[in-house]
Amino acid sequence: MDYFSSHLTSLRQEISDLRDLNVRYLEQAEHTPLEQTASDVRSNRLLQIMRELSGMRNCPPDSKVWWDKLASR
């Protein structure tokens, strides 16, 4: 369970970092193409994290089965 806790902590930090970058982006009046692309990448990453967290909620009781399932993707 130690890895699970560590992974959740890592995801929380990543979400916080993405949120901070998005706030800075939204505070700007104009955006370069590179900034727009970076914003799109951040949005996609947040969707990936959302899917991952959703999958964690539906994990089987035996964590070995769950981690083996994730590793095979």
N, C-alpha and C positions, 0 to 999 in steps of 0.2 A: 504494500500500500504506500510505501515511501515514494516510489516513482510517481504514483498517481497524484499525490499531494504536491510533489515538486513540479509536475507537469501543469497542474492547475495554477500554481503560483506563477509559472512562466507565462501561461496564457493570460492571466490577469495583468501582468506587467506589459505584455505586448499590446493588449487592448488599451491600456492606459497610454502607452506611447503613441499608438495610432490615433487615439482621441485627441491628444495634445497636438499632433501634427495636423489633424483636421481642423482644429480650432484656429491654428495659425493660418491655415489655407483660407478659411472662411473670412478671416479678418482682412484679407487682401482684396482690393477692389478689382484688380486685373490679374490674370493668370497666364503664364507662358505655357506653351504646349507641353513642356517637360513637367511643369507643376500639375497640369491637368492629368497627364499620364500617371504621375505619382499618386494623385488622388484616386484615380481609377484602380490602381494596384492596391491601395489601402482598403478601398471598398470591397474588392474581391477577397482580400485576406480576412476581413471581418466576416464575410459570408462563410469562408472556409472554417473559421473558428466557431461560428454559430453551428455549422453542421457537425463539427467535431464534438462540441459540447452536447448537442442533441443526441449524438451516438453514445456518448458516455452515460447519459441518463438511461439508455435502453440496454446497457451492458448486462451480460449474464452474471449470476451470482459468483461463479468461479472466475476470478480475475485472469487466470492463466488462459482460459478459453478466449476471453475478450482481447487480451494483448496479442495472442497468436493470430486472431482474426484481423487486427489492425496491421500487424506485420506483413500479412499476405497481400495487402493492397498495393 
